[in-house]
């Protein structure tokens, strides 16, 4: 402990001050033996074992060898010159190695918007545009310190890819530190992108208060408008997708709404089939913030959303907050899981805006199945196709993320 070190030093001071004459009679060879023993003890077994069992991967082996070369260099200079020079040389070498390592790319992962999408379920027509044009969106997940070396490498990497893209999302969830040079480079990146008609979106920054305040003082919030900062990458992706759809003339249908027959699972219904189905539906409206479904509910209604947007939110066990799982826009179905398997609701669903939906209850569906089995079967088949499409999209996203 610290106390033991202090007591050792005090004891040696007392011995030297009071017993100097006696110590002077101890043969030099005794002190030499002590120095040799102490020198041998400095070679700790942990370092020796690490040299004996160098890691198998080339990168780790290189780091271990470099660290030991620094130690041996310092030891050699200590013997040949003196400890002060040795410590100075060791600090210079270690600093150079640190800068070299930190200057490498801090990009943990990169993916495109055609393979990884936001948690917003959209109509099929919108999905087709995003599948074809989603490569316009590039997400960079950053990790580690962002300073002069790593920031310049990051900008070069982004500029090399943004000639074919329009939206750059910087995920700063794992950024641990930003220096003044890194902050200035971020500001210049934002300004240059804005001038060239491209968009820089930043996520998770405001969750890190110290870095956020520093970047605000450095002018990042002046270089980028307030609506370019998002609480998470999912919201940033959603904004980019909405903006991209708007360019292709597909504005958000959340406020305007869609006709019931334009719902994805009803588009191939004939006029007679649609009329029969509509007689079994109940129209209902919801105000912003009003719940449609509560977790644990036994009701199993199927919702055909025709106006507004709703979000599925899961309650977090360690707090009173809710985490957004997915958002549905108008033109899609909601609640198909409980409708099909009869289990209680697994999450809460809240209206994000004034919304409208048509409800199909299990009882009404059973009655339609008895009178018009072909229509009921067609509806179930279309629901199965829609669920399959969503699962395939999720599988593609997982595969894309695992590839990095």
C-alpha positions in Angstrom: 0.0 0.0 0.0 1.0 3.7 -0.1 1.6 3.6 3.7 4.0 0.6 3.4 6.0 2.5 0.8 6.2 5.6 3.0 7.3 3.5 6.0 10.0 1.8 4.0 11.4 5.2 2.9 11.3 6.6 6.4 13.0 3.5 7.8 15.9 3.7 5.2 16.3 7.4 6.0 16.6 6.6 9.7 19.1 3.8 9.2 21.3 6.0 6.9 21.1 8.9 9.3 21.9 7.0 12.5 23.9 4.0 11.4 26.0 5.4 8.5 29.3 4.3 10.0 28.2 0.7 10.4 26.7 0.6 6.9 30.0 1.9 5.5 31.8 -1.3 6.8 29.5 -3.6 4.8 31.4 -5.1 1.8 30.5 -3.7 -1.6 30.0 -7.2 -2.9 27.0 -7.5 -0.6 25.4 -4.5 -2.2 26.2 -5.9 -5.6 24.3 -9.1 -4.7 21.3 -7.0 -3.6 21.4 -5.0 -6.8 21.6 -8.1 -8.9 18.7 -9.7 -7.1 16.6 -6.5 -7.5 17.5 -6.3 -11.2 16.4 -9.9 -11.8 13.1 -9.2 -9.9 12.3 -6.4 -12.3 11.8 -9.0 -15.1 8.2 -9.8 -14.0 6.9 -13.2 -14.9 3.9 -11.7 -16.7 6.0 -10.1 -19.4 8.2 -13.2 -19.8 5.1 -15.4 -20.1 3.7 -13.0 -22.7 6.8 -13.3 -24.8 6.7 -17.1 -24.6 3.1 -17.2 -25.7 2.7 -14.5 -28.3 -0.8 -14.0 -29.6 -1.7 -15.8 -32.7 -3.0 -12.9 -34.7 -0.5 -10.8 -36.5 -1.8 -7.5 -35.2 -1.6 -8.4 -31.5 1.8 -10.0 -31.9 3.1 -6.8 -33.4 1.8 -4.7 -30.5 3.3 -7.1 -27.9 6.7 -7.0 -29.6 6.7 -3.2 -29.9 5.9 -2.8 -26.2 8.7 -5.1 -25.2 11.2 -3.3 -27.5 10.4 -0.1 -25.8 11.1 -1.7 -22.4 14.4 -3.2 -23.6 15.4 0.1 -25.2 14.8 2.0 -22.0 16.8 -0.7 -20.0 19.7 -0.5 -22.4 19.9 3.3 -22.3 19.7 3.2 -18.5 22.8 1.0 -18.3 24.8 2.7 -21.1 23.9 6.3 -20.4 21.7 7.2 -17.4 18.1 6.7 -16.1 17.0 10.3 -16.9 17.9 10.0 -20.6 16.3 6.5 -20.7 13.0 7.8 -19.3 12.9 10.6 -21.8 13.6 8.3 -24.8 10.9 5.9 -23.5 8.3 8.6 -23.3 9.1 9.9 -26.8 8.9 6.4 -28.3 5.7 5.6 -26.4 4.1 8.9 -27.5 5.0 8.2 -31.1 3.5 4.8 -31.0 0.3 6.1 -29.3 -0.1 8.8 -31.9 0.4 6.3 -34.7 -2.3 4.0 -33.2 -4.7 6.8 -32.6 -4.2 8.2 -36.1 -5.8 5.1 -37.6 -9.4 5.1 -38.6 -11.9 5.3 -35.8 -14.7 4.0 -38.0 -16.0 0.9 -36.2 -18.5 0.0 -39.0 -20.0 1.4 -42.2 -23.2 0.5 -43.9 -25.6 1.8 -46.5 -29.2 2.7 -46.3 -30.4 0.2 -48.9 -29.4 -2.7 -46.5 -30.0 -1.2 -43.1 -33.1 0.8 -42.6 -34.8 2.8 -39.9 -37.4 1.2 -37.6 -40.2 2.8 -39.6 -42.5 0.4 -41.5 -43.5 2.1 -44.8 -45.8 1.2 -47.7 -44.4 -1.1 -50.3 -44.0 1.7 -52.9 -41.8 3.6 -50.4 -39.8 0.5 -49.7 -39.1 -0.1 -53.4 -37.6 3.4 -53.7 -35.5 3.0 -50.6 -34.3 -0.4 -51.8 -33.2 1.2 -55.1 -31.9 4.5 -53.8 -30.9 3.7 -50.3 -27.2 3.7 -51.2 -27.5 7.5 -51.1 -27.4 7.1 -47.3 -24.1 6.1 -45.6 -23.8 5.5 -41.8 -20.4 5.7 -40.1 -20.3 4.2 -36.6 -17.4 5.9 -34.8 -15.4 4.6 -31.9 -12.6 6.0 -29.7 -11.1 9.5 -29.5 -11.6 12.0 -32.4 -8.5 14.1 -32.6 -6.3 15.6 -35.3 -4.9 12.3 -36.7 -8.1 10.2 -36.6 -10.3 13.2 -37.7 -8.4 13.8 -40.9 -8.4 10.1 -41.8 -12.2 10.1 -41.1 -12.8 13.1 -43.4 -10.7 11.6 -46.2 -12.7 8.3 -45.9 -16.0 10.2 -46.0 -15.1 12.4 -48.9 -14.0 9.4 -50.9 -17.4 7.8 -50.5 -19.7 10.8 -50.6 -19.2 11.4 -54.3 -21.8 8.7 -54.8 -24.0 9.5 -51.7 -26.0 12.4 -50.4 -26.6 11.7 -46.7 -23.8 11.1 -44.2 -24.8 9.9 -40.8 -22.2 10.0 -38.0 -23.0 7.7 -35.1 -21.0 9.2 -32.2 -22.3 6.9 -29.5 -18.9 5.4 -28.8 -16.8 8.5 -29.3 -14.9 9.0 -26.0 -13.1 12.3 -26.6 -12.8 15.2 -29.2 -10.0 17.7 -29.3 -10.1 21.2 -30.8 -8.6 20.1 -34.1 -11.1 17.2 -34.4 -13.9 19.6 -33.7 -12.7 22.1 -36.3 -12.5 19.3 -38.9 -16.0 18.3 -38.1 -17.2 21.8 -38.6 -15.4 22.1 -41.9 -16.9 18.8 -43.0 -20.4 20.0 -42.2 -19.9 23.3 -44.0 -18.4 21.7 -47.1 -21.2 19.1 -47.3 -23.9 21.7 -47.0 -22.3 23.8 -49.8 -22.3 20.8 -52.1 -25.9 20.0 -51.4 -25.2 17.0 -49.2 -26.5 16.4 -45.7 -24.5 15.6 -42.6 -26.5 14.1 -39.7 -25.1 13.4 -36.3 -26.6 11.0 -33.7 -26.0 10.3 -30.0 -24.1 13.5 -29.6 -26.5 15.2 -27.2 -26.4 12.1 -24.9 -22.7 12.9 -24.1 -23.0 16.2 -22.4 -19.3 17.1 -22.1 -18.5 16.4 -25.8 -21.7 18.1 -26.9 -20.9 21.3 -24.9 -17.4 21.4 -26.2 -18.5 21.0 -29.9 -21.1 23.7 -29.4 -18.4 26.0 -28.1 -16.3 25.1 -31.1 -19.1 26.2 -33.5 -20.5 22.8 -34.7 -24.1 23.9 -34.0 -23.5 26.9 -36.2 -22.0 24.9 -39.1 -25.0 22.5 -38.9 -28.6 23.4 -38.3 -30.4 22.1 -35.1 -32.5 19.6 -37.0 -29.3 17.7 -38.1 -28.8 16.3 -34.6 -30.7 13.2 -33.5 -31.0 11.2 -30.2 -30.1 8.0 -32.0 -29.1 6.7 -35.4 -32.6 5.2 -36.0 -34.1 8.7 -36.0 -31.3 10.0 -38.3 -32.0 7.2 -40.7 -35.7 8.0 -40.7 -35.1 11.7 -41.4 -32.7 10.8 -44.3 -35.3 8.3 -45.7 -38.1 10.9 -45.5 -35.9 13.5 -47.3 -35.0 11.0 -50.0 -38.6 9.9 -50.6 -39.5 13.6 -50.8 -37.0 14.1 -53.6 -38.7 11.3 -55.5 -42.1 12.8 -55.0 -43.2 10.4 -52.3 -44.0 12.8 -49.4 -45.0 11.4 -46.0 -48.5 10.1 -45.9 -48.8 10.4 -42.2 -50.8 13.6 -42.2 -52.6 13.3 -45.6 -53.5 9.7 -45.1 -54.3 7.0 -47.7 -57.5 5.4 -48.7 -58.3 2.0 -47.0 -58.1 0.1 -50.3 -54.5 1.4 -50.8 -53.3 -0.6 -47.8 -50.6 -3.0 -48.9 -52.5 -6.1 -47.9 -55.7 -5.0 -49.7 -54.3 -3.8 -53.1 -55.2 -7.0 -55.0 -58.8 -7.1 -53.6 -61.6 -6.8 -56.1 -64.3 -4.3 -55.6 -66.7 -7.0 -54.3 -64.1 -8.5 -51.9 -63.2 -5.1 -50.6 -66.8 -4.2 -50.0 -67.4 -7.4 -48.0 -64.3 -6.8 -45.9 -65.1 -3.2 -45.2 -68.5 -4.1 -43.8 -66.7 -6.0 -41.0 -64.4 -3.1 -40.1 -64.8 -0.4 -37.5 -63.3 3.0 -38.1 -61.6 4.7 -35.1 -59.6 7.9 -34.6 -56.8 8.6 -32.1 -55.3 11.8 -30.9 -51.5 12.4 -30.7 -50.2 10.6 -27.6 -53.2 8.3 -27.2 -52.5 4.6 -26.8 -53.9 2.1 -29.4 -52.6 -1.0 -27.7 -51.3 -1.7 -24.2 -48.8 -4.4 -23.3 -50.6 -7.5 -21.9 -54.0 -6.6 -23.4 -56.1 -9.7 -24.4 -57.9 -7.9 -27.3 -56.6 -9.1 -30.7 -57.9 -6.5 -33.2 -56.1 -6.1 -36.5 -55.5 -2.4 -37.4 -55.4 -1.0 -40.9 -53.7 2.4 -40.5 -55.0 5.0 -42.9 -53.8 8.3 -41.4 -51.0 9.3 -39.1 -48.2 7.2 -37.6 -48.0 5.0 -34.5 -45.0 3.6 -32.7 -44.4 0.3 -30.9 -42.7 1.0 -27.6 -41.3 -1.4 -25.0 -41.1 -0.6 -21.3 -37.6 -0.6 -19.9 -37.5 -2.6 -16.7 -34.9 -0.4 -15.0 -36.7 2.9 -15.6 -40.0 4.5 -16.4 -39.0 5.2 -20.0 -40.1 3.4 -23.2 -37.8 2.4 -26.0 -39.1 2.8 -29.6 -39.0 -0.6 -31.4 -40.7 0.4 -34.7 -42.9 3.1 -36.2 -45.7 2.4 -38.7 -46.8 4.9 -41.3 -50.2 5.0 -42.9 -51.0 2.3 -45.5 -49.8 -0.7 -43.4 -51.3 -3.1 -40.9 -50.6 -3.3 -37.1 -51.2 -5.9 -34.5 -51.0 -8.9 -36.8 -49.1 -11.0 -34.2 -51.8 -11.2 -31.6 -54.5 -11.4 -34.3 -52.9 -14.5 -35.7 -51.6 -16.4 -32.6 -54.1 -15.3 -30.0 -51.4 -14.3 -27.4 -51.6 -11.1 -25.3 -50.1 -7.9 -26.7 -46.3 -7.9 -26.3 -45.7 -4.1 -26.3 -47.4 -0.7 -26.1 -48.5 1.1 -29.3 -48.9 4.9 -29.2 -50.1 7.4 -31.7 -47.3 9.8 -32.8 -49.8 12.1 -34.5 -53.6 12.4 -35.0 -54.3 9.0 -36.5 -57.1 7.0 -38.1 -57.4 3.2 -38.4 -59.9 0.5 -39.3 -60.2 -2.3 -36.8 -60.9 -6.0 -37.7 -61.9 -8.0 -34.6 -61.3 -11.8 -34.4 -65.1 -12.3 -34.1 -65.8 -10.3 -37.2 -63.1 -12.2 -39.1 -64.6 -15.5 -37.9 -68.0 -14.4 -39.2 -66.6 -13.4 -42.6 -64.7 -16.7 -42.7 -68.0 -18.6 -42.4 -69.8 -16.6 -45.1 -66.9 -15.7 -47.4 -64.0 -18.2 -46.8 -62.2 -17.2 -50.0 -61.9 -13.6 -48.9 -60.7 -14.6 -45.4 -58.1 -16.9 -46.9 -56.9 -14.2 -49.3 -56.6 -11.7 -46.4 -54.5 -14.2 -44.4 -52.3 -15.0 -47.3 -51.6 -11.3 -47.9 -50.9 -10.8 -44.2 -48.4 -13.7 -44.4 -46.7 -12.1 -47.4 -46.4 -8.8 -45.5 -45.0 -10.5 -42.4 -42.5 -12.4 -44.6 -41.4 -9.2 -46.3 -40.7 -7.6 -43.0 -38.8 -10.6 -41.8 -36.7 -10.7 -44.9 -35.9 -7.0 -44.5 -34.8 -7.7 -40.9 -32.6 -10.6 -42.0 -30.9 -8.5 -44.6 -30.2 -5.8 -42.0 -28.7 -8.4 -39.5 -26.6 -9.9 -42.3 -25.3 -6.5 -43.4 -24.3 -5.5 -39.8 -22.6 -8.8 -39.1 -20.5 -8.5 -42.3 -18.6 -5.6 -40.7 
